[in-house]
Amino acid sequence: MDMVDLVNLRKSVRSFSDKTIEAEKLKSLREFFKSCRHIDDSIKTKTELVEKNSLPNDISSTAGYNGIMIEAPYYVIIFSENKPYFVENAGYMGEDIILKLTEMGIDSCWITLEQDYVFNNTKNDMNVCGLIAVGYGDNTGKKDVFNRIVYENGYKNLESKKLETDNKTRMDLIDIVYFNDYGNKSTMDRILETGIQDGLFAAREAPSALNRQPWRFIIDGEHLVLVIKKDEYTSIYDAKIDAGAVMFNFASVISERLFNVKWTMGSPNKKYNIPEDCVIVGYCGI
Ligand SMILES: Cc1cc2nc3c(=O)[nH]c(=O)nc-3n(C[C@H](O)[C@H](O)[C@H](O)COP(=O)(O)O)c2cc1C
């Protein structure tokens, strides 16, 4: 299957059956971990696939939306050295793994981790920075409703907001792709003229915490610049995984179809009128 098909086929599954994964598949998955793609190969990482009962308690107790853990027969855990962009790197690796699982007919879902746990908990020179539920979905098709308690007006006025519920809802490309400066929208025709539209469509299918889709793209001549919009509902940890996943989707599709994409982290030497609630994550040649 090509990367475009895989990106479109992937979806988050949160309800799993007890069915075990075949030994051959487990073996080839563990092999795959050794070759999965990274943003920065100099960051030392380790990836493990563990059965439910072997998931360390300090991980499960800090995982899931509002602390609600996804129960699954297996988990992928990504460990990394704590270096600049190590979480984005984990998001990139994790998405490669998730698309491999998709190709193998195995379901999965990213699980959020507490930010403090990810950034401030180093053991044997490694931090846990990615967690993915893995197994065969039980096809119950449970609704994905995200309720979020909003505290800002004090306990007296606690409010519960319902966020986007449909996993498949995605923003229109013309609302997230800008030309030359942040916010400078254009037409679909102009996006198609760039020739990188397949990569942008694939990017848009990336998973994101609470389906907030924080990614924006600026096409600046020979560069594609990735901007992440900070979000009141998600953490910086989530935003960094979101960034890594979207970078993977774009890079894997364009690298397969057109030319090799290599992301550079940080900002090119230009300001792009980025608003205060946004940050430039990286850029690549197009
Ligand atoms: C960083 C990150 C953290 C996530 N954490 C959770 C989680 O804790 N619980 C959950 O049910 N889904 C989680 N998800 C899955 C998202 O809700 C899902 O990607 C989004 O709703 C879009 O749906 P889709 O993946 O099916 O396209 C997470 C996704 C990402 C990228």
PDBQT file of the ligand as one rigid body, heavy atoms in Angstrom, charges set to zero:
ROOT
HETATM    1  C1  LIG A 301      -0.580  13.716  20.828  1.00  0.00    +0.000 C 
HETATM    2  C2  LIG A 301      -1.885  12.958  20.774  1.00  0.00    +0.000 A 
HETATM    3  C3  LIG A 301      -2.474  12.526  21.944  1.00  0.00    +0.000 A 
HETATM    4  C4  LIG A 301      -3.681  11.815  21.908  1.00  0.00    +0.000 A 
HETATM    5  N1  LIG A 301      -4.210  11.360  23.088  1.00  0.00    +0.000 NA
HETATM    6  C5  LIG A 301      -5.369  10.677  23.076  1.00  0.00    +0.000 A 
HETATM    7  C6  LIG A 301      -5.906  10.166  24.313  1.00  0.00    +0.000 A 
HETATM    8  O1  LIG A 301      -5.295  10.292  25.367  1.00  0.00    +0.000 OA
HETATM    9  N2  LIG A 301      -7.098   9.527  24.257  1.00  0.00    +0.000 N 
HETATM   10  C7  LIG A 301      -7.787   9.364  23.080  1.00  0.00    +0.000 A 
HETATM   11  O2  LIG A 301      -8.874   8.807  23.115  1.00  0.00    +0.000 OA
HETATM   12  N3  LIG A 301      -7.279   9.796  21.877  1.00  0.00    +0.000 NA
HETATM   13  C8  LIG A 301      -6.082  10.439  21.853  1.00  0.00    +0.000 A 
HETATM   14  N4  LIG A 301      -5.545  10.889  20.667  1.00  0.00    +0.000 N 
HETATM   15  C9  LIG A 301      -6.230  10.633  19.395  1.00  0.00    +0.000 C 
HETATM   16  C10 LIG A 301      -6.919  11.886  18.829  1.00  0.00    +0.000 C 
HETATM   17  O3  LIG A 301      -8.074  12.171  19.586  1.00  0.00    +0.000 OA
HETATM   18  C11 LIG A 301      -7.251  11.646  17.348  1.00  0.00    +0.000 C 
HETATM   19  O4  LIG A 301      -6.056  11.598  16.618  1.00  0.00    +0.000 OA
HETATM   20  C12 LIG A 301      -8.148  12.750  16.764  1.00  0.00    +0.000 C 
HETATM   21  O5  LIG A 301      -9.399  12.763  17.391  1.00  0.00    +0.000 OA
HETATM   22  C13 LIG A 301      -8.353  12.554  15.254  1.00  0.00    +0.000 C 
HETATM   23  O6  LIG A 301      -8.931  11.300  14.973  1.00  0.00    +0.000 OA
HETATM   24  P1  LIG A 301      -8.210  10.240  14.013  1.00  0.00    +0.000 P 
HETATM   25  O7  LIG A 301      -6.871   9.943  14.651  1.00  0.00    +0.000 OA
HETATM   26  O8  LIG A 301      -9.110   9.032  13.994  1.00  0.00    +0.000 OA
HETATM   27  O9  LIG A 301      -8.038  10.863  12.663  1.00  0.00    +0.000 OA
HETATM   28  C14 LIG A 301      -4.321  11.573  20.669  1.00  0.00    +0.000 A 
HETATM   29  C15 LIG A 301      -3.710  11.994  19.479  1.00  0.00    +0.000 A 
HETATM   30  C16 LIG A 301      -2.495  12.654  19.517  1.00  0.00    +0.000 A 
HETATM   31  C17 LIG A 301      -1.812  13.040  18.243  1.00  0.00    +0.000 C 
ENDROOT
TORSDOF 0
